[in-house]
């Protein structure tokens, strides 16, 4: 779903180039700000971009309305609270579609407004959701029970509803977030899931064994490789973290030298720690009393410019 979507920034889909990610969600999918080759900017969600159901800002629809190529078929597609029912008669040389709003109303809307995201409802949102079918009070969404509407709306003019979570917390959630399933609790559901993951991990002195065994390349630093940072004056500075501390390895002229130094440090520290822990674990499983009397010792210290290991378990 949305949260797992890859970064589309800079990618092209037809005549559209993705500029940036927005905070909005349409039916649970991330909404992206895009620019068309004609210069117009529109909003489009991940699903429509990847499926190819939207490939321009609507400019091709204008061409088709003037007798050009065939217009894109939007039948069955959703745009906010609108579902496209069928093609309607062109208005002012614009391709138009008959749409049904979630509130039950039907309205004729230009294709360019649907694609640009400027039309999200029949207008009921602008009227403050006074329509009876929009009343969510008493309904249940995940762990949230809707209590009453507030006077606040988000940027999409989606009304906030005051809700109570099964854990007892109360919060305001937008109508779109409730209906799309983007919000199912006050946050306790995510916290419980995270706590469940944490309970399955093995930690020794604050260090996660599973993380060290399955670590992957990271791109959250200045070089793109973990522990290797490009310096402003040139060259690369290499460090390694262990038990909440960061140890300096050295400075290197080339990226390859820096990466090699980092890998050697990982073999000494991270892999050495995991190997000794597994050896200690096996021995402790065979003799519980020994394990209690001999807790694992594995420390790192830096002497004379090099890293050294202090341990009571021989590798």
C-alpha positions as CSV (number, residue, x, y, z in Angstrom):
1,X,0.0,0.0,0.0
2,X,0.9,3.6,0.4
3,X,3.4,3.4,3.0
4,X,5.5,0.9,1.1
5,X,5.5,2.7,-2.2
6,X,8.9,3.3,-3.8
7,X,10.1,6.8,-4.4
8,X,8.8,8.1,-7.8
9,X,10.5,11.5,-7.6
10,X,12.1,12.3,-11.0
11,X,10.4,9.4,-12.8
12,X,8.4,9.9,-16.0
13,X,4.9,8.4,-16.7
14,X,3.9,9.3,-20.2
15,X,3.9,13.1,-20.5
16,X,4.2,13.5,-16.7
17,X,7.4,13.9,-14.6
18,X,7.1,13.4,-10.9
19,X,8.3,16.5,-8.9
20,X,7.8,15.6,-5.3
21,X,5.8,13.5,-2.7
22,X,2.9,15.2,-0.9
23,X,1.3,14.5,2.5
24,X,-2.0,13.5,0.8
25,X,-3.4,10.0,0.4
26,X,-6.1,8.9,-2.1
27,X,-7.6,5.6,-1.2
28,X,-4.5,4.8,0.8
29,X,-2.1,5.6,-2.0
30,X,0.6,8.3,-1.9
31,X,-0.2,11.4,-3.9
32,X,2.6,12.9,-6.0
33,X,3.0,16.4,-7.5
34,X,3.7,16.1,-11.2
35,X,4.4,18.4,-14.1
36,X,3.2,17.7,-17.6
37,X,5.2,18.4,-20.8
38,X,2.7,21.2,-21.5
39,X,3.7,23.0,-18.3
40,X,0.7,22.3,-16.1
41,X,1.1,20.8,-12.7
42,X,-1.3,18.1,-11.3
43,X,-1.6,15.6,-8.5
44,X,-1.7,11.9,-9.1
45,X,-1.5,8.9,-6.8
46,X,1.0,6.0,-7.1
47,X,-1.6,3.5,-8.4
48,X,-2.8,5.6,-11.3
49,X,0.8,6.5,-12.3
50,X,2.1,2.9,-12.2
51,X,-0.9,1.5,-14.0
52,X,-0.7,4.1,-16.7
53,X,-4.3,5.3,-16.2
54,X,-2.9,8.8,-16.1
55,X,-0.2,10.0,-18.5
56,X,-0.8,13.7,-18.8
57,X,-2.6,16.7,-17.2
58,X,-5.6,16.3,-19.4
59,X,-4.1,18.2,-22.4
60,X,-4.6,15.1,-24.6
61,X,-8.3,15.3,-23.6
62,X,-8.5,18.8,-25.0
63,X,-7.0,17.6,-28.3
64,X,-9.6,14.8,-28.5
65,X,-12.4,17.2,-27.7
66,X,-11.4,19.2,-30.7
67,X,-11.4,16.2,-32.9
68,X,-8.0,14.8,-32.2
69,X,-7.0,11.4,-30.8
70,X,-9.4,9.3,-28.7
71,X,-9.8,10.5,-25.1
72,X,-8.5,8.3,-22.2
73,X,-11.3,6.2,-20.8
74,X,-11.9,7.1,-17.1
75,X,-14.9,4.9,-16.5
76,X,-14.8,3.2,-13.1
77,X,-11.8,5.2,-11.8
78,X,-12.0,7.0,-8.5
79,X,-10.9,10.6,-7.9
80,X,-11.2,11.5,-4.2
81,X,-14.9,10.9,-3.4
82,X,-15.9,10.7,-7.1
83,X,-16.4,7.5,-9.1
84,X,-16.6,8.0,-12.9
85,X,-19.8,6.4,-14.3
86,X,-19.8,7.3,-18.0
87,X,-18.8,9.7,-20.7
88,X,-20.8,12.9,-20.9
89,X,-21.3,15.5,-23.6
90,X,-18.3,17.9,-24.1
91,X,-18.6,21.3,-22.5
92,X,-16.7,24.3,-23.8
93,X,-14.6,21.9,-25.9
94,X,-13.6,19.9,-22.9
95,X,-14.0,16.2,-22.4
96,X,-16.4,15.6,-19.5
97,X,-17.5,12.6,-17.5
98,X,-20.5,11.8,-15.4
99,X,-19.4,11.0,-11.8
100,X,-21.1,9.7,-8.7
101,X,-20.0,11.2,-5.3
102,X,-19.8,9.1,-2.2
103,X,-22.7,11.2,-0.8
104,X,-24.9,9.9,-3.6
105,X,-25.1,12.9,-5.8
106,X,-24.1,12.8,-9.5
107,X,-22.3,15.5,-11.4
108,X,-20.7,16.3,-14.8
109,X,-17.0,17.1,-14.4
110,X,-14.3,17.9,-16.9
111,X,-11.6,15.3,-17.3
112,X,-8.8,17.8,-16.7
113,X,-10.3,18.7,-13.2
114,X,-10.5,15.1,-12.3
115,X,-6.9,14.4,-13.3
116,X,-5.5,17.6,-11.7
117,X,-7.2,16.7,-8.4
118,X,-9.1,20.0,-8.3
119,X,-12.4,18.0,-8.3
120,X,-12.6,15.6,-5.3
121,X,-16.4,15.7,-4.7
122,X,-19.7,16.9,-6.0
123,X,-19.3,20.0,-3.7
124,X,-20.6,18.3,-0.5
125,X,-17.3,18.8,1.2
126,X,-17.5,22.5,0.6
127,X,-20.9,22.5,2.2
128,X,-19.6,21.1,5.5
129,X,-20.8,17.5,4.9
130,X,-24.3,18.3,5.8
131,X,-25.7,15.5,3.6
132,X,-27.2,12.7,5.7
133,X,-25.2,10.0,3.9
134,X,-22.0,11.6,5.0
135,X,-22.7,11.1,8.7
136,X,-20.0,8.8,10.2
137,X,-21.1,9.1,13.8
138,X,-21.3,5.7,15.5
139,X,-19.4,3.9,12.7
140,X,-16.3,1.7,13.5
141,X,-13.1,1.9,11.5
142,X,-10.5,-0.6,12.8
143,X,-10.1,0.3,16.5
144,X,-11.7,3.8,16.1
145,X,-15.3,4.6,16.8
146,X,-16.5,7.9,15.4
147,X,-18.2,10.1,18.0
148,X,-19.0,13.5,16.3
149,X,-17.8,15.9,13.5
150,X,-15.5,18.8,14.3
151,X,-15.4,22.2,12.6
152,X,-12.0,21.6,11.1
153,X,-11.0,20.3,7.7
154,X,-7.7,19.3,6.1
155,X,-6.2,20.7,2.9
156,X,-8.5,18.5,0.8
157,X,-11.5,19.9,2.6
158,X,-12.0,16.5,4.3
159,X,-13.8,17.0,7.6
160,X,-12.2,15.9,10.8
161,X,-14.2,13.5,13.0
162,X,-13.6,13.1,16.7
163,X,-13.0,9.4,17.4
164,X,-12.4,7.1,20.4
165,X,-9.9,4.3,20.1
166,X,-10.5,0.9,21.9
167,X,-7.5,1.7,24.1
168,X,-9.4,4.8,25.5
169,X,-7.5,7.6,23.7
170,X,-9.5,10.1,21.7
171,X,-8.3,12.0,18.6
172,X,-9.5,13.8,15.4
173,X,-9.2,11.9,12.1
174,X,-10.1,13.1,8.6
175,X,-13.0,11.4,6.8
176,X,-10.7,10.4,3.9
177,X,-8.3,8.7,6.4
178,X,-11.1,6.8,7.9
179,X,-12.8,5.6,4.7
180,X,-9.5,4.8,3.0
181,X,-8.2,2.8,6.0
182,X,-5.1,4.9,6.4
183,X,-6.0,5.5,10.0
184,X,-7.3,2.5,12.1
185,X,-6.2,3.5,15.6
186,X,-4.7,6.3,17.7
187,X,-1.3,4.8,17.1
188,X,-1.5,1.9,19.6
189,X,-1.9,-0.6,16.8
190,X,1.4,0.3,15.2
191,X,3.1,0.5,18.6
192,X,1.9,-3.0,19.5
193,X,3.2,-4.3,16.1
194,X,6.5,-2.7,16.8
195,X,6.7,-4.1,20.3
196,X,6.0,-7.6,18.9
197,X,8.9,-7.2,16.5
198,X,11.2,-6.0,19.3
199,X,10.3,-8.9,21.5
200,X,11.5,-11.3,18.8
201,X,14.9,-9.6,18.6
202,X,18.0,-10.7,20.7
203,X,19.8,-7.7,22.3
204,X,23.1,-8.0,24.1
205,X,24.2,-4.8,25.9
206,X,21.9,-2.8,23.7
207,X,23.2,-4.4,20.5
208,X,20.8,-6.3,18.2
209,X,22.2,-9.7,17.0
210,X,19.7,-10.0,14.2
211,X,20.5,-6.5,12.9
212,X,24.2,-7.3,12.7
213,X,23.5,-10.6,10.9
214,X,21.2,-9.2,8.3
215,X,22.4,-5.6,7.9
216,X,22.1,-4.2,4.4
217,X,23.8,-1.4,2.4
218,X,22.5,2.0,3.5
219,X,22.3,5.3,1.6
220,X,21.6,7.7,4.5
221,X,25.1,9.2,4.6
222,X,27.2,11.4,2.2
223,X,28.8,8.5,0.3
224,X,26.1,5.9,0.0
225,X,28.0,3.3,2.0
226,X,27.4,2.8,5.8
227,X,30.0,4.4,8.0
228,X,31.8,6.1,5.1
229,X,31.3,9.9,4.8
230,X,32.7,12.2,2.2
231,X,34.7,15.2,3.6
232,X,34.3,18.7,2.3
233,X,38.1,19.0,1.9
234,X,38.3,15.7,0.0
235,X,38.7,12.1,0.9
236,X,36.5,9.9,3.1
237,X,36.2,9.6,6.9
238,X,35.3,6.1,8.2
239,X,33.7,5.1,11.5
240,X,31.9,2.2,13.0
241,X,29.2,2.0,15.7
242,X,29.0,-0.6,18.4
243,X,27.1,-0.6,21.7
244,X,25.9,2.9,21.4
245,X,29.5,4.2,20.7
246,X,31.1,5.3,17.5
247,X,34.7,4.4,16.8
248,X,36.9,6.3,14.4
249,X,38.7,4.1,11.9
250,X,40.6,6.6,9.7
251,X,40.6,8.9,6.7
252,X,41.2,7.6,3.2
253,X,41.7,9.3,-0.2
254,X,39.7,7.0,-2.3
255,X,36.2,5.6,-1.8
256,X,37.4,2.0,-2.5
257,X,40.0,2.3,0.3
258,X,37.4,3.7,2.7
259,X,34.9,0.9,1.9
260,X,37.5,-1.8,2.4
261,X,38.6,-0.3,5.7
262,X,34.9,-0.3,6.8
263,X,34.4,-3.9,5.8
264,X,37.5,-5.0,7.7
265,X,36.2,-3.2,10.8
266,X,32.9,-4.9,10.4
267,X,34.5,-8.3,10.2
268,X,36.5,-7.5,13.4
269,X,33.8,-5.9,15.4
270,X,30.3,-6.8,14.2
271,X,31.0,-10.3,12.8
272,X,33.4,-11.0,15.7
273,X,30.7,-10.1,18.2
274,X,28.1,-12.3,16.5
275,X,30.5,-15.2,16.3
276,X,31.5,-15.0,19.9
277,X,27.9,-14.6,21.0
278,X,26.8,-17.7,19.2
279,X,29.7,-19.6,20.7
280,X,28.9,-18.4,24.2
281,X,25.2,-19.2,23.5
282,X,25.9,-22.8,22.6
283,X,28.1,-23.3,25.7
284,X,25.5,-21.6,28.0
285,X,22.8,-23.9,26.6
286,X,24.9,-26.9,27.5
287,X,25.7,-25.6,31.0
288,X,23.3,-23.0,32.4
289,X,25.3,-22.5,35.5
290,X,28.4,-21.7,33.5
291,X,26.4,-19.2,31.4
292,X,25.2,-17.4,34.6
293,X,28.7,-17.3,36.1
294,X,30.4,-16.2,32.8
295,X,28.4,-13.5,31.0
296,X,29.7,-12.7,27.6
297,X,32.4,-10.0,27.5
298,X,33.1,-8.3,24.2
299,X,34.5,-4.8,24.2
300,X,36.1,-2.6,21.6
301,X,39.0,-0.2,22.3
302,X,41.2,1.9,20.0
303,X,44.9,1.8,20.6
304,X,47.7,3.3,18.5
305,X,45.2,4.1,15.7
306,X,43.8,0.5,15.5
307,X,40.7,-1.2,16.9
308,X,41.3,-4.0,19.4
309,X,38.8,-6.6,20.9
310,X,38.6,-7.6,24.5
311,X,36.6,-10.8,25.1
312,X,36.4,-13.8,27.3
313,X,35.4,-16.1,24.4
314,X,38.0,-17.2,21.9
315,X,36.9,-17.1,18.3
